[in-house]
């Protein structure tokens, strides 16, 4: 992996840069994206008014997308962590829109996350993953166990790392001392995206219930007659939902539990958010 120096809070830090091999260098220039999203709250079946704990945004004018997953453990204290997640995403997208980004510069995600975090006053805590695109570059910032994947010709060529303190205990932003802060976030730059590439961003409700191969299969079959990002997001989310309710499936969450010395059968019931981005040109 290659690292580049980047100034963060007045200090030089090393940021990972991922180079995806291509047959020929894509000419830098105007990059057009199409986005689609689907969200299924965990409790919707029992409560039609439930907004769940996830939140997301799509900012088309800045080619920037984001997801957040409020930590459900707050419910035992009477706190709706979904409120924190929704407020955080609202504040982050406001910060993104306010940025006066020069034509040759990508959105400053660390600044946007820091500003969004400081303006979020609700109780609770949340993971967050924000991705932006510019001139066939992708940059992402992540706190916790949400994440994204890049698919080229229906094959996953990159999957982002997650952050956990322990099994099912993700890094999380919040306003109490025990929570993590934006300085804990991983910033990743992926170079050399190509027209036709598909990016799937999701909360852990997706990642805990679907293997990469299952998403590859959906993309392979679902793009034979063109790419419909809304339909792809919906199809992926519905299979994740199906797996989450299957008590016999050997899910990624079940495998992670075994590695942690715990027993868990089947999927993991959770809110599921999926955003699909398609590089058009």
Residue pairs with C-beta under 8 A, 6 or more apart in sequence:
1 16
1 17
1 18
2 16
2 17
2 18
2 19
3 14
3 15
3 16
3 17
4 14
4 15
4 17
4 189
5 12
5 13
5 14
5 15
6 12
6 13
6 14
6 15
6 187
7 13
8 110
8 183
9 183
15 187
15 188
15 189
16 186
16 187
16 188
16 189
17 188
17 189
17 190
17 191
18 158
18 188
18 189
18 190
18 191
19 191
19 192
20 150
20 152
20 157
20 158
20 190
20 191
20 192
20 193
21 192
22 192
22 194
25 192
26 136
26 192
26 193
26 194
26 195
28 135
28 136
29 135
30 135
30 281
31 63
31 133
31 134
31 135
31 136
31 193
31 279
31 281
32 279
32 280
32 281
33 60
33 63
33 133
33 277
33 278
33 279
33 280
34 227
34 229
34 277
34 278
34 280
35 58
35 60
35 65
35 229
35 275
35 276
35 277
35 278
36 228
36 229
36 230
36 231
36 232
36 233
36 234
36 275
36 276
37 56
37 58
37 230
37 233
37 273
37 274
37 275
37 276
38 230
38 233
38 234
38 236
38 237
38 238
38 272
38 273
38 274
39 52
39 54
39 56
39 237
39 271
39 272
39 273
39 274
40 52
40 205
40 237
40 238
40 241
40 271
40 272
41 50
41 51
41 52
41 53
41 54
41 271
42 50
42 52
42 53
42 205
42 269
42 270
42 271
42 272
43 50
43 52
44 50
44 52
51 82
51 86
52 82
52 271
53 69
53 70
53 71
53 72
53 80
53 81
53 82
53 85
53 126
53 271
54 67
54 68
54 69
54 70
54 82
54 85
54 203
54 205
54 271
54 272
54 273
55 67
55 68
55 70
55 82
55 85
55 86
55 88
55 89
55 90
55 126
55 273
56 65
56 66
56 67
56 68
56 89
56 273
56 275
57 65
57 66
57 89
57 90
57 92
57 93
58 65
58 275
59 65
59 93
59 96
59 97
61 97
62 96
62 97
62 99
62 101
62 107
62 132
63 107
63 132
63 133
63 134
64 93
64 96
64 107
64 109
64 130
64 131
64 132
64 133
65 130
65 131
65 132
65 201
65 275
65 277
66 89
66 92
66 93
66 128
66 129
66 130
66 131
66 201
67 89
67 128
67 129
67 146
67 201
67 202
67 203
67 273
67 275
68 85
68 86
68 88
68 89
68 126
68 127
68 128
68 129
68 146
68 203
69 85
69 126
69 127
69 144
69 145
69 146
69 203
69 204
69 205
69 271
69 273
70 80
70 81
70 82
70 83
70 84
70 85
70 86
70 124
70 125
70 126
71 81
71 124
71 125
71 126
71 127
71 170
71 172
71 174
72 81
73 81
74 80
74 81
74 84
74 123
74 124
74 125
75 81
79 123
79 124
80 124
81 124
81 125
81 126
82 124
83 122
83 123
83 124
84 120
84 122
84 123
84 124
84 125
84 126
84 174
85 124
85 126
87 120
87 121
87 122
88 116
88 117
88 120
88 126
88 128
88 173
89 116
89 128
91 115
91 116
91 117
91 119
91 120
92 112
92 113
92 115
92 116
92 128
92 130
93 116
94 116
94 119
95 111
95 112
95 113
95 115
95 116
95 119
96 107
96 112
96 132
99 107
99 108
99 111
99 112
101 107
101 108
104 135
105 134
106 132
106 134
106 135
106 137
106 139
107 132
107 134
107 139
109 130
109 132
109 139
109 140
109 141
109 187
110 141
110 182
110 185
110 187
112 130
113 128
113 130
113 141
113 143
113 182
113 185
114 182
117 173
117 181
117 182
120 173
120 175
121 175
122 175
123 175
124 174
125 172
125 173
125 174
125 175
125 176
125 179
126 144
126 172
126 173
126 174
127 143
127 144
127 145
127 146
127 170
127 171
127 172
127 173
127 203
127 204
128 141
128 142
128 143
128 144
128 146
128 173
128 185
129 140
129 141
129 142
129 143
129 144
129 146
129 147
129 148
129 160
129 201
130 140
130 141
130 142
131 138
131 139
131 140
131 148
131 199
131 201
131 277
132 138
132 139
132 140
133 193
133 199
133 277
133 279
136 191
136 192
136 193
136 194
136 279
137 189
137 190
137 191
137 193
138 150
138 189
138 190
138 193
138 199
139 187
139 188
139 189
139 190
140 148
140 160
140 187
140 188
140 190
141 185
141 186
141 187
141 188
142 160
142 161
142 162
142 163
142 185
142 186
142 188
143 163
143 171
143 172
143 173
143 180
143 182
143 184
143 185
143 186
144 162
144 163
144 164
144 170
144 171
144 172
144 173
144 204
145 162
145 163
145 164
145 170
145 171
145 204
145 207
146 162
146 201
146 202
146 203
146 204
146 207
147 159
147 160
147 161
147 162
147 201
147 202
147 207
148 159
148 160
148 199
148 200
148 201
148 202
149 156
149 158
149 159
149 160
149 199
149 200
149 212
149 215
150 156
150 157
150 158
150 159
150 190
150 193
150 197
150 198
150 199
151 157
151 197
151 198
151 199
151 200
151 215
151 216
151 219
152 194
152 196
152 197
152 198
153 196
154 216
154 219
154 220
154 223
155 216
156 212
156 215
156 216
158 190
159 212
160 186
160 188
161 186
161 188
162 170
162 204
162 207
163 170
163 171
163 184
163 186
164 170
164 171
165 171
166 260
167 256
167 257
167 259
167 260
167 262
168 256
168 257
170 204
171 180
171 184
172 179
172 180
173 179
173 180
173 181
173 182
174 180
193 279
194 279
195 279
195 280
195 281
196 278
196 279
197 278
197 279
198 219
198 223
198 227
198 232
198 276
198 277
198 278
198 279
199 276
199 277
199 278
199 279
200 206
200 215
200 236
200 274
200 275
200 276
200 277
201 274
201 275
201 276
201 277
202 236
202 240
202 272
202 273
202 274
202 275
203 270
203 271
203 272
203 273
204 268
204 270
205 240
205 244
205 268
205 270
205 271
205 272
205 273
206 236
206 237
206 240
206 272
206 273
206 274
207 252
208 244
208 251
208 252
208 253
208 256
208 267
208 268
208 270
209 240
209 241
209 243
209 244
209 251
209 252
209 253
209 267
209 268
209 270
209 272
210 236
210 239
210 240
210 243
210 251
210 252
211 252
214 239
215 236
218 232
218 235
218 236
218 239
219 232
222 228
222 231
222 232
222 235
223 232
227 278
229 276
229 277
229 278
230 276
232 276
233 274
233 275
233 276
234 274
236 274
236 276
237 272
237 273
237 274
240 272
240 274
241 272
243 249
243 251
243 267
244 251
244 267
244 268
244 269
244 270
244 272
245 266
245 267
245 269
246 266
246 267
247 265
247 266
247 267
248 265
248 266
249 266
249 267
251 266
251 267
251 268
253 264
253 267
253 268
254 264
254 265
254 266
254 267
257 263
257 264
258 264
